[in-house]
């Protein structure tokens, strides 16, 4: 049995929120809303950072302003220690924030460096990585993370349309949380699924 996880999807962008409302409708453990992400509270917040852990722009700067620059320093220390300084898109890690209200941050890069990624599957890869990182963390630390907040992925600097990002995030949620099968029998089927994520 998988540990339970409550997901709060929150963004200021109306298009992003509308996409979530369509893609995550009727899922009782997913709560969609529009506004400042720090108006909510959860055990962890997802950071769509770059691969090098710089948190001085976009929503990551908002995180740094709340948690302090020590978070970027410790994140980059972890990247140097375990990933040779670079966390590729499609991988994620969990670190402590030392904030009593939001004790963990999930670093899940949506791009190697700040860039436009509208025609990519980076939102899928990043959200998939984040959910898997939480699942592993839950196994090692039962009860530590039961709720996660996430902004839109790839939708600001990345330039991805909100509905496409939402579709990719929903696909990752379906596989990693709902247990939907993701085993294409042929390369052709894998290609079809890849293109579906870009539709």
C-alpha positions as CSV (number, residue, x, y, z in Angstrom):
1,X,0.0,0.0,0.0
2,X,1.4,3.4,-1.0
3,X,1.6,6.1,1.7
4,X,-1.1,8.7,1.2
5,X,-0.2,12.1,-0.3
6,X,-2.2,15.3,-0.4
7,X,-1.3,17.6,-3.3
8,X,-1.9,21.3,-3.4
9,X,-1.5,22.8,-6.9
10,X,-1.4,26.6,-6.6
11,X,-0.3,29.3,-9.1
12,X,-1.1,32.9,-9.8
13,X,-1.5,32.2,-13.6
14,X,-5.1,31.7,-14.4
15,X,-4.3,29.6,-17.5
16,X,-2.2,27.2,-15.4
17,X,-5.0,26.9,-12.8
18,X,-7.6,26.2,-15.5
19,X,-5.4,23.5,-16.9
20,X,-5.1,21.8,-13.5
21,X,-8.9,22.0,-12.9
22,X,-9.5,20.1,-16.2
23,X,-6.7,17.5,-15.7
24,X,-7.1,16.8,-12.0
25,X,-10.9,17.0,-11.7
26,X,-12.6,14.6,-9.2
27,X,-9.3,13.5,-7.6
28,X,-10.0,13.9,-3.8
29,X,-6.3,14.2,-2.8
30,X,-5.6,17.0,-5.2
31,X,-6.6,20.6,-4.4
32,X,-6.3,23.3,-7.1
33,X,-6.4,27.0,-6.3
34,X,-5.1,30.4,-7.6
35,X,-2.9,32.7,-5.6
36,X,0.4,33.0,-3.7
37,X,1.8,29.5,-2.9
38,X,2.8,30.6,0.6
39,X,-0.8,31.3,1.5
40,X,-1.0,27.5,2.0
41,X,0.9,25.2,4.3
42,X,2.2,21.7,3.6
43,X,5.0,19.4,4.6
44,X,7.0,20.1,1.4
45,X,7.0,22.6,-1.5
46,X,8.3,21.8,-5.0
47,X,11.0,23.9,-6.5
48,X,11.2,23.9,-10.3
49,X,14.8,25.0,-10.1
50,X,17.6,24.8,-12.7
51,X,20.0,21.9,-12.7
52,X,22.7,23.8,-10.8
53,X,20.6,24.8,-7.8
54,X,20.6,28.6,-8.3
55,X,17.6,30.0,-6.5
56,X,17.9,33.7,-7.4
57,X,15.1,34.1,-10.0
58,X,11.5,33.3,-10.6
59,X,9.5,31.5,-8.0
60,X,12.8,30.1,-6.6
61,X,13.7,33.6,-5.5
62,X,10.4,33.7,-3.6
63,X,11.4,30.5,-1.9
64,X,14.8,32.0,-1.0
65,X,13.2,35.1,0.4
66,X,11.2,32.9,2.8
67,X,13.7,30.2,3.7
68,X,16.9,32.2,3.4
69,X,20.0,31.9,1.2
70,X,21.2,29.0,3.4
71,X,18.8,26.9,1.4
72,X,20.6,27.5,-1.9
73,X,23.9,27.0,-0.3
74,X,22.9,23.6,1.2
75,X,21.2,22.5,-2.0
76,X,24.3,23.2,-4.0
77,X,26.4,21.4,-1.4
78,X,24.1,18.3,-1.9
79,X,24.4,18.6,-5.7
80,X,28.2,18.7,-5.5
81,X,28.2,15.8,-3.0
82,X,25.9,13.4,-4.8
83,X,25.4,14.6,-8.4
84,X,28.8,16.1,-9.4
85,X,27.2,19.6,-9.1
86,X,24.3,19.1,-11.5
87,X,20.9,17.6,-11.0
88,X,19.5,16.7,-14.5
89,X,15.9,17.2,-15.5
90,X,14.1,14.0,-14.6
91,X,15.8,13.6,-11.2
92,X,14.8,15.2,-7.8
93,X,15.9,15.4,-4.2
94,X,14.4,16.4,-0.9
95,X,16.2,18.7,1.5
96,X,15.2,20.3,4.8
97,X,14.2,24.0,4.9
98,X,14.5,24.5,8.6
99,X,11.1,26.1,8.5
100,X,8.6,24.8,11.0
101,X,5.6,25.4,8.7
102,X,7.0,24.0,5.5
103,X,9.9,21.7,6.6
104,X,11.0,20.2,3.3
105,X,11.8,21.4,-0.3
106,X,11.7,19.1,-3.3
107,X,14.2,20.2,-5.9
108,X,13.0,19.0,-9.3
109,X,14.6,20.9,-12.2
110,X,12.4,21.7,-15.2
111,X,15.4,23.0,-17.2
112,X,19.2,22.8,-17.1
113,X,19.5,26.6,-17.2
114,X,16.8,29.2,-17.6
115,X,15.4,28.7,-21.1
116,X,12.3,28.3,-23.2
117,X,11.1,24.6,-23.1
118,X,7.5,24.8,-24.5
119,X,8.0,21.8,-26.9
120,X,9.5,19.5,-24.3
121,X,8.2,16.9,-21.8
122,X,10.1,18.6,-19.0
123,X,7.0,19.2,-16.8
124,X,6.2,15.5,-17.0
125,X,9.8,14.5,-16.2
126,X,10.2,17.0,-13.3
127,X,6.9,16.1,-11.7
128,X,7.5,12.4,-12.1
129,X,10.9,12.8,-10.4
130,X,9.4,14.9,-7.6
131,X,6.7,12.3,-6.9
132,X,9.2,9.4,-6.9
133,X,11.5,11.4,-4.6
134,X,8.7,11.9,-2.2
135,X,7.7,8.3,-2.3
136,X,11.3,7.2,-1.5
137,X,11.5,9.8,1.3
138,X,8.2,8.5,2.7
139,X,9.6,5.0,2.8
140,X,12.7,6.2,4.7
141,X,10.9,8.7,6.9
142,X,7.3,7.5,7.5
143,X,4.9,10.4,8.1
144,X,7.4,13.1,7.4
145,X,5.8,14.2,4.1
146,X,2.1,13.7,3.7
147,X,1.4,16.9,1.7
148,X,3.1,18.7,-1.1
149,X,2.6,22.2,-2.7
150,X,3.5,22.7,-6.3
151,X,3.4,25.7,-8.6
152,X,3.0,25.4,-12.4
153,X,6.0,23.7,-14.1
154,X,7.7,25.1,-17.1
155,X,5.0,27.8,-17.4
156,X,6.9,31.0,-16.5
157,X,10.5,31.2,-17.9
158,X,9.9,27.9,-19.6
159,X,7.1,29.3,-21.8
160,X,5.0,26.1,-21.8
161,X,1.3,26.6,-22.3
162,X,-0.6,26.0,-19.0
163,X,-2.8,23.2,-20.4
164,X,0.2,21.3,-21.7
165,X,2.0,21.6,-18.4
166,X,-1.1,20.4,-16.6
167,X,-1.5,17.5,-18.9
168,X,2.1,16.4,-18.3
169,X,1.8,16.8,-14.6
170,X,-1.4,14.7,-14.6
171,X,0.3,12.0,-16.6
172,X,3.1,11.8,-14.0
173,X,0.6,11.7,-11.2
174,X,-1.4,9.0,-12.9
175,X,1.7,6.8,-13.1
176,X,3.4,7.6,-9.8
177,X,0.5,8.0,-7.5
178,X,-2.5,6.3,-9.1
179,X,-0.5,3.4,-10.3
180,X,-1.6,3.7,-13.9
181,X,0.4,1.4,-16.2
182,X,3.1,3.0,-18.3
183,X,4.7,0.1,-20.2
184,X,4.6,0.6,-24.0
185,X,5.0,-2.7,-25.8
186,X,6.8,-1.2,-28.8
187,X,8.9,1.8,-29.5
188,X,6.1,3.1,-31.7
189,X,3.8,3.1,-28.7
190,X,6.4,5.0,-26.7
191,X,6.7,7.6,-29.4
192,X,2.9,8.0,-29.5
193,X,2.8,8.5,-25.7
194,X,5.6,11.1,-26.0
195,X,3.7,13.0,-28.6
196,X,0.5,12.8,-26.6
197,X,2.3,14.7,-23.8
198,X,3.1,17.5,-26.3
199,X,-0.4,17.9,-27.6
